[in-house]
Amino acid sequence: MIGTVGLGPLVVAAAMGTAGFLSGMIMPSRDMLVRAAAPAGAVGRAFGIVSIGLSTGGMIGPMLFGWIMDCGMPRWVFGATAVFMLLTVAFALIGDRRSHGRRRAMVAEPVRSV
């Protein structure tokens, strides 16, 4: 919204402050999602994969956004950001659903004695 609608300086500052606050609130949720989705004994490996993903996004994002701006479409930076955020939410929901299904299957599986 900030890049597509002409807003006054106070509204932009409030919107960016709200975005920063909400971003800070997401971090603990991300950690809990990773812990919940990770298989038993593999939490460290899962955090490693998440960290690599964040680092990779931190490298690719600025280059992608710079290319978009070089093409003369700076407003698309905000659109691309929104698309990536929606993809992140979709992948998190899919991962949570799969993790929940695995847990349900493990609980429902009968215990065999050898």
RANORBEL-V473082 format. One record per pair of residues at least 12 apart in sequence whose ideal C-beta (glycine too) atoms are under 8 Angstrom apart, sorted by the first residue. I is the first residue (numbers start at 1). GAP is how many residues later the second one is. Records with the same first field share a line. If there is no record, write none. Layout:
# RANORBEL-V473082
I=GAP  GAP
This chain:
# RANORBEL-V473082
1=14  77
2=13  14  76
3=71  72  74  75
4=71  74
30=20
33=59  62  63
34=12  13  16
36=60  63
37=58  59  61  62
57=27
61=23
64=16
65=12  15  16
68=12
